[in-house]
Amino acid sequence: MFEAVEQFITNPGHFLQNNALICKLDLGPELRIEHFTLQRAPEVDCRGTGGSPIPAWKVVVTPATTVASFEAFWVPYSGGRGFSDSFRSKDSRFVLTPMLDGCTVAYRHEADRLRVGHYNFVHDPTGTGTFVIDQAAIDARVAADFAAGPGGPVRRLRKADYKLATDLRGGEGVQVTAVGVRQDSDDPLGHSRAADADVRPWTFLYQKRQIRAAARDWNDLELSGVYTF
């Protein structure tokens, strides 16, 4: 556990390329800074992009006194809801949110703050009880939440960005773990810190996994890749 946490903190991009990061926490509707650690998930059999087994780790909440831990700004999830807020960039180096399998995550730099949100709205377009992601409603909510305030463009990760028609189950066999990383001067992604210590750029990584063709179960996965948005 200690080594895995250290690897994640030191180089999150490299960690996500070599480990499955499973984030299924339900911490309620509050956006806040929390302490987390990593716990092995032996029930998850994940293969890397080369086909070899890779370790799977669950994100779990832990006391602030835990040595093998890290702080992250937590953005919650709930069906039929959208959660967003901003926080001071200098207060945390990471952002975590529950896994995506249809939701949208959006963020924007706002001077010395980062605004981030996690959205899930569904509808029944055919009236047959088959609910699908309502991307139009999500986009409208993102536009409203990010309408005010200074900052650059809003960056989004939508279902269409990470689900393809070639995926198993018609695009429904994919899960994504998104991680926000503040780009400090010693950042493993190779970026330099901004001149103002309170104004630090962020990048968001996402690890895409899909159910293996022979398994068709969420505990039997293969890593599709690690990307930025």
Rosetta blueprint (number, residue, H / E / L):
1 M L
2 F H
3 E H
4 A H
5 V H
6 E H
7 Q H
8 F H
9 I H
10 T H
11 N L
12 P H
13 G H
14 H H
15 F H
16 L H
17 Q H
18 N H
19 N L
20 A E
21 L E
22 I E
23 C L
24 K L
25 L L
26 D L
27 L L
28 G L
29 P L
30 E L
31 L L
32 R E
33 I E
34 E E
35 H E
36 F E
37 T E
38 L E
39 Q E
40 R E
41 A L
42 P L
43 E L
44 V L
45 D E
46 C E
47 R E
48 G L
49 T L
50 G L
51 G L
52 S L
53 P E
54 I E
55 P L
56 A E
57 W E
58 K E
59 V E
60 V E
61 V E
62 T L
63 P L
64 A L
65 T L
66 T L
67 V L
68 A L
69 S L
70 F E
71 E E
72 A E
73 F E
74 W E
75 V L
76 P L
77 Y L
78 S L
79 G L
80 G L
81 R E
82 G E
83 F E
84 S E
85 D E
86 S E
87 F E
88 R E
89 S H
90 K H
91 D H
92 S L
93 R L
94 F E
95 V E
96 L E
97 T L
98 P L
99 M L
100 L E
101 D L
102 G L
103 C L
104 T E
105 V E
106 A E
107 Y E
108 R E
109 H E
110 E E
111 A L
112 D L
113 R E
114 L E
115 R E
116 V E
117 G E
118 H E
119 Y E
120 N E
121 F L
122 V E
123 H E
124 D L
125 P L
126 T L
127 G L
128 T L
129 G L
130 T L
131 F L
132 V E
133 I E
134 D L
135 Q H
136 A H
137 A H
138 I H
139 D H
140 A H
141 R H
142 V H
143 A H
144 A H
145 D H
146 F L
147 A L
148 A L
149 G L
150 P L
151 G L
152 G L
153 P L
154 V L
155 R E
156 R E
157 L E
158 R L
159 K H
160 A H
161 D H
162 Y H
163 K L
164 L L
165 A L
166 T L
167 D L
168 L H
169 R H
170 G H
171 G H
172 E L
173 G L
174 V E
175 Q E
176 V E
177 T E
178 A E
179 V E
180 G E
181 V E
182 R E
183 Q L
184 D L
185 S L
186 D L
187 D L
188 P L
189 L L
190 G L
191 H L
192 S L
193 R L
194 A L
195 A L
196 D L
197 A L
198 D L
199 V L
200 R L
201 P L
202 W E
203 T E
204 F E
205 L E
206 Y E
207 Q E
208 K E
209 R E
210 Q E
211 I E
212 R L
213 A L
214 A L
215 A L
216 R L
217 D L
218 W L
219 N L
220 D E
221 L E
222 E E
223 L E
224 S E
225 G E
226 V E
227 Y E
228 T E
229 F L
